[in-house]
Every structure is written in C-alpha cells, then in structure tokens.
Amino acid sequence: MIGYLVAGMAVWGFAGWLVDRWLDSGGIATGIGLVLGAFGGVFIVVRRMTQ
C-alpha cells in the first residue's frame, strides 16, 4: 500500500518537475504533481481496501 503512495508521488512529482523545467515556473508544477500523486495513491489504496 505504501508503494502506491510513493510511486504515485514519484511519477507525478517527476512529471511536475519536467513541466517546471519546460516552463521555468519555479517549482509550482512539482508541488502540484506531488499533491496529485499523493491523492492518487491514497485513492487507489482506499479503492482496493473497499473491494
């Protein structure tokens, strides 16, 4: 379960970092990516626990 959370944050955080490098936005997209990855990881864990 922790793997889903860590993997989600890693993948979406990396995607946000790439967007930051592309747009030179100063880390905002990385933060958004980390939050979205954490939300997605929690969502997947909760969904698997309720099935």
Phi and psi restraints in degrees (value plus and minus 20) as a CYANA .aco file:
   2 ILE   PHI     -85.5   -45.5
   2 ILE   PSI     -50.7   -10.7
   3 GLY   PHI     -81.2   -41.2
   3 GLY   PSI     -58.6   -18.6
   4 TYR   PHI     -82.6   -42.6
   4 TYR   PSI     -62.6   -22.6
   5 LEU   PHI     -86.7   -46.7
   5 LEU   PSI     -66.6   -26.6
   6 VAL   PHI     -86.3   -46.3
   6 VAL   PSI     -63.8   -23.8
   7 ALA   PHI     -84.2   -44.2
   7 ALA   PSI     -61.9   -21.9
   8 GLY   PHI     -81.3   -41.3
   8 GLY   PSI     -64.8   -24.8
   9 MET   PHI     -86.7   -46.7
   9 MET   PSI     -57.6   -17.6
  10 ALA   PHI     -87.6   -47.6
  10 ALA   PSI     -66.4   -26.4
  11 VAL   PHI     -87.4   -47.4
  11 VAL   PSI     -70.0   -30.0
  12 TRP   PHI     -94.0   -54.0
  12 TRP   PSI     -51.2   -11.2
  13 GLY   PHI     -85.7   -45.7
  13 GLY   PSI     -60.5   -20.5
  14 PHE   PHI     -85.1   -45.1
  14 PHE   PSI     -61.6   -21.6
  15 ALA   PHI     -82.1   -42.1
  15 ALA   PSI     -61.4   -21.4
  16 GLY   PHI     -84.3   -44.3
  16 GLY   PSI     -58.3   -18.3
  17 TRP   PHI     -82.9   -42.9
  17 TRP   PSI     -61.1   -21.1
  18 LEU   PHI     -82.5   -42.5
  18 LEU   PSI     -62.2   -22.2
  19 VAL   PHI     -83.7   -43.7
  19 VAL   PSI     -60.3   -20.3
  20 ASP   PHI     -80.0   -40.0
  20 ASP   PSI     -63.4   -23.4
  21 ARG   PHI     -85.6   -45.6
  21 ARG   PSI     -56.8   -16.8
  22 TRP   PHI     -90.4   -50.4
  22 TRP   PSI     -65.0   -25.0
  23 LEU   PHI    -116.7   -76.7
  23 LEU   PSI     -28.3    11.7
  24 ASP   PHI      32.6    72.6
  24 ASP   PSI      34.4    74.4
  25 SER   PHI    -117.3   -77.3
  25 SER   PSI     -13.6    26.4
  26 GLY   PHI      56.6    96.6
  26 GLY   PSI       5.4    45.4
  27 GLY   PHI      77.5   117.5
  27 GLY   PSI     -23.1    16.9
  28 ILE   PHI     -86.2   -46.2
  28 ILE   PSI     -64.8   -24.8
  29 ALA   PHI     -87.1   -47.1
  29 ALA   PSI     -52.7   -12.7
  30 THR   PHI     -84.4   -44.4
  30 THR   PSI     -64.2   -24.2
  31 GLY   PHI     -82.2   -42.2
  31 GLY   PSI     -63.2   -23.2
  32 ILE   PHI     -83.6   -43.6
  32 ILE   PSI     -61.9   -21.9
  33 GLY   PHI     -82.0   -42.0
  33 GLY   PSI     -60.9   -20.9
  34 LEU   PHI     -84.5   -44.5
  34 LEU   PSI     -61.7   -21.7
  35 VAL   PHI     -85.9   -45.9
  35 VAL   PSI     -64.4   -24.4
  36 LEU   PHI     -83.5   -43.5
  36 LEU   PSI     -59.7   -19.7
  37 GLY   PHI     -84.0   -44.0
  37 GLY   PSI     -61.1   -21.1
  38 ALA   PHI     -85.2   -45.2
  38 ALA   PSI     -63.9   -23.9
  39 PHE   PHI     -81.2   -41.2
  39 PHE   PSI     -64.7   -24.7
  40 GLY   PHI     -83.3   -43.3
  40 GLY   PSI     -61.0   -21.0
  41 GLY   PHI     -83.3   -43.3
  41 GLY   PSI     -64.2   -24.2
  42 VAL   PHI     -84.2   -44.2
  42 VAL   PSI     -60.4   -20.4
  43 PHE   PHI     -80.1   -40.1
  43 PHE   PSI     -65.4   -25.4
  44 ILE   PHI     -85.1   -45.1
  44 ILE   PSI     -61.9   -21.9
  45 VAL   PHI     -83.8   -43.8
  45 VAL   PSI     -65.7   -25.7
  46 VAL   PHI     -84.1   -44.1
  46 VAL   PSI     -60.7   -20.7
  47 ARG   PHI     -84.9   -44.9
  47 ARG   PSI     -59.4   -19.4
  48 ARG   PHI     -91.2   -51.2
  48 ARG   PSI     -53.4   -13.4
  49 MET   PHI     -91.4   -51.4
  49 MET   PSI     -48.6    -8.6
  50 THR   PHI    -109.6   -69.6
  50 THR   PSI     -28.1    11.9
